[in-house]
Amino acid sequence: MALQGDLREMSVADLIQHYGQDQKSAHITIKHNGQQASLYFQGGRVAHAELDEEQGEEVVYRILLWEAGTFSLEAGVEPPAITIERSWSGLLLEGARRLDEESLIETKEVNQTVKKEHKPMAAKRKSDMLAEALQELLEQSADIDGAAVVGIDGLVYSANVPSRSMDEDLVGAAAATVLGLSKRSIQQLKRGNFTRTLMQGDDGNLIVSEASEDTLLVALTPKNVNLGMAFAEVRDILERLRDIL
C-alpha cells in the first residue's frame, strides 16, 4: 500500500531531502491543481522526474513551487530512466536560488508600480530628515560608503549610494529578499528574532538591520573595513532613524 500525505504538512523540498537521504529506490506521485508529477529516487538521489511531456531537472524546479496538493509514495520502484545527474542537495540549492532570483525581479517590478502611486511616507520633512541622516552618516563614517532606508516590501524611502550607476530600486529589492531569507533561517535554527545580517563579497559588504517593525537600514561598505566600527556606526544611526520614523 502506498504511503500518502499532504504537501502542507510535508513540502516537495522536505520529500526530496527525506527520501534523498534514504538511499533506497522509490516513486513519489505528486498532485497539484489537476497536475501530476513523478519523482523517482535511486541510491540517495533524485534520478528521474516527469511532468506532462517534460522530464529531468526542470520538472523538479517547477514542482518545488507547489505549496498545496497531495503525494503518494511506493517503495522499491526503480526509475524508468536516468534524467538527473545533480545531487538532491544541489537540486534544492538551485531551486532556492531561482526562487530568490524571481522574488528579486518581482519585488523590483512592484516597486516601480508603487512609486507611481504610493503616497509619501509621511510629511516632506520626514523624507528630508531621513536624507540628512544618511548624508551625515556617510560624511562622518570611514567604513560605510552607501546607505538606504527601505520598507520591508522593498520600497526605497531614502538612499545615498556610492555609485550613480547603482539602481536604488535594486538595493531595496535585494534588502527585502535578504530579510526574508534571514528571518526564515533564524526561525528554522531557533535563534530568536531577526535584528541584523551581514553579507560579504569580494568587493565589499552589505549590512541589513531592522530600523523599525516595517523599515530596514541597508549599509554598504568597501572591503577590508573595520566591521566592528561599521556595526557601531550602524547602531548609532539606527537610534536616530527610529526617532525620525
C-alpha positions in Angstrom: 0.0 0.0 0.0 1.4 3.4 -1.0 2.2 6.0 1.7 0.1 9.1 1.3 0.3 12.7 2.6 -0.4 16.4 2.1 2.1 19.0 0.8 1.0 21.4 3.5 2.4 19.0 6.1 5.4 17.8 4.1 6.6 20.0 1.2 8.2 18.9 -2.0 11.6 20.1 -0.7 11.0 18.0 2.5 10.2 15.0 0.4 13.4 15.3 -1.7 15.6 15.8 1.4 14.0 12.9 3.3 13.9 10.3 0.6 17.2 11.5 -0.9 18.9 10.6 2.3 17.1 7.3 2.5 19.5 5.6 -0.1 16.6 3.5 -1.4 14.6 3.3 -4.6 11.1 4.9 -4.5 8.5 6.5 -6.7 6.6 9.6 -5.5 3.5 10.8 -7.3 2.6 14.5 -6.5 -0.7 16.1 -7.4 -1.4 19.8 -7.5 -4.3 21.7 -9.1 -5.1 19.0 -11.6 -1.4 18.4 -12.5 0.5 15.2 -11.7 4.3 14.9 -11.4 6.5 11.9 -10.6 9.8 11.7 -8.8 12.0 8.6 -8.8 14.7 8.1 -6.2 17.6 5.7 -6.5 20.6 5.3 -4.3 20.3 8.5 -2.4 19.4 10.8 -5.3 16.6 12.0 -7.5 17.3 10.0 -10.6 14.3 11.0 -12.8 11.3 13.4 -12.8 8.3 13.7 -15.0 5.5 16.3 -15.5 3.3 16.1 -18.6 5.8 15.8 -21.5 8.7 17.3 -19.6 11.4 15.3 -17.9 14.6 16.0 -15.8 15.8 18.8 -13.6 13.4 21.5 -14.8 10.5 19.4 -13.5 11.9 19.5 -10.0 12.3 23.2 -10.1 8.7 23.6 -11.2 7.2 21.4 -8.5 9.3 22.9 -5.7 6.9 25.9 -6.1 3.8 23.7 -5.3 2.7 24.6 -1.8 -0.7 22.7 -1.9 -1.6 19.2 -3.1 -1.1 15.6 -2.2 1.5 12.9 -2.6 1.8 9.1 -2.5 4.9 7.0 -2.3 5.7 3.5 -3.5 8.9 2.0 -2.1 11.2 -0.3 -4.2 10.2 1.2 -7.6 13.1 1.7 -10.0 13.3 4.8 -12.3 12.3 4.2 -15.9 15.2 6.4 -17.0 18.1 8.5 -15.5 17.5 12.1 -16.5 19.0 13.9 -13.5 22.7 13.9 -12.5 22.7 16.7 -9.9 22.6 15.6 -6.2 19.4 16.1 -4.3 21.0 18.8 -2.2 22.2 20.5 -5.4 18.7 20.5 -6.8 17.3 22.2 -3.6 20.1 24.8 -3.7 19.5 25.6 -7.3 15.7 25.7 -6.7 16.2 28.2 -3.8 18.5 30.3 -6.0 15.9 30.5 -8.8 13.1 31.3 -6.3 15.2 34.2 -4.8 16.0 35.5 -8.3 12.3 35.5 -9.3 11.4 37.2 -6.0 14.0 39.9 -6.6 12.6 40.6 -10.1 9.0 40.7 -8.9 9.9 43.0 -6.0 11.6 45.4 -8.3 8.6 45.4 -10.7 6.2 46.1 -7.7 8.5 49.0 -6.6 8.3 50.6 -10.0 4.5 50.4 -9.9 4.2 51.5 -6.3 6.5 54.5 -6.8 4.0 55.9 -9.3 1.0 55.5 -6.9 2.5 55.4 -3.4 1.8 58.4 -1.2 4.9 59.9 0.5 6.0 58.0 3.6 4.8 61.0 5.7 5.3 64.7 5.5 8.1 66.1 3.3 10.0 67.0 6.5 10.4 63.3 7.4 11.8 62.5 4.0 14.2 65.4 4.3 15.3 64.2 7.8 16.0 60.7 6.5 18.1 62.1 3.7 20.0 64.3 6.1 20.7 61.4 8.5 22.1 59.3 5.7 24.2 62.1 4.3 25.7 62.8 7.8 26.4 59.1 8.3 28.4 58.9 5.0 30.2 62.2 5.7 31.3 61.1 9.2 32.0 57.4 8.6 35.2 56.0 7.2 33.7 52.5 7.0 30.3 53.0 5.3 30.1 54.4 1.8 26.4 53.9 1.0 23.1 53.6 2.8 19.4 53.4 2.3 16.2 53.3 4.3 13.9 50.7 2.9 10.5 49.3 3.7 10.1 45.6 4.3 8.3 45.4 1.0 11.5 46.7 -0.8 10.2 50.3 -1.4 13.1 52.7 -1.0 12.3 55.7 1.2 15.7 57.4 1.1 19.0 56.4 -0.4 22.6 57.6 -0.7 24.6 55.1 -2.7 28.3 55.3 -3.7 27.7 55.0 -7.4 25.3 56.9 -9.6 25.0 53.8 -11.8 23.7 51.7 -8.9 20.0 51.1 -9.1 18.3 52.2 -5.9 15.3 50.1 -6.6 17.6 47.1 -6.8 19.0 47.9 -3.4 15.5 47.9 -1.9 14.5 44.7 -3.7 17.7 43.0 -2.5 17.2 44.1 1.1 13.7 42.7 1.1 14.9 39.4 -0.2 17.8 39.2 2.3 15.3 40.0 5.1 13.0 37.1 4.1 15.9 34.6 3.8 17.4 35.8 7.1 14.2 35.6 9.0 13.4 32.1 7.8 16.9 30.9 8.6 16.8 32.4 12.1 13.4 30.9 12.8 14.4 27.5 11.5 17.5 27.4 13.6 15.6 28.8 16.7 17.9 31.9 17.0 15.1 34.3 18.2 14.1 37.4 16.3 15.9 38.9 13.4 18.0 42.0 14.1 20.8 42.2 11.6 22.5 40.3 8.8 25.9 40.7 7.2 26.7 39.6 3.6 30.3 39.7 2.4 31.6 39.8 -1.2 34.9 40.2 -2.9 34.4 44.0 -3.3 32.6 44.9 -0.1 29.9 44.1 2.4 26.2 44.5 2.9 24.7 45.1 6.3 20.9 44.9 6.7 19.4 45.9 10.0 15.9 46.4 11.3 15.2 50.1 11.9 11.6 49.6 12.9 8.8 47.0 12.6 8.4 47.7 8.9 11.6 49.5 7.9 15.2 48.4 7.2 18.6 50.2 7.1 20.9 49.0 4.4 24.6 49.9 4.8 27.2 49.3 2.1 30.9 49.1 2.9 34.1 48.6 0.9 36.2 45.5 1.5 38.8 45.3 4.3 37.0 47.8 6.7 36.7 47.5 10.4 33.4 45.7 10.7 33.2 46.3 14.4 33.3 50.1 13.8 30.8 49.7 11.0 28.4 47.8 13.3 28.8 50.5 15.9 28.0 53.3 13.4 25.0 51.4 12.1 23.8 51.0 15.7 24.1 54.8 16.3 22.3 55.8 13.1 19.5 53.3 13.9 18.7 55.2 17.0 18.4 58.4 15.0 16.3 56.7 12.3 13.9 55.3 14.9 13.3 58.8 16.3 12.5 60.0 12.8 10.3 57.1 11.9 
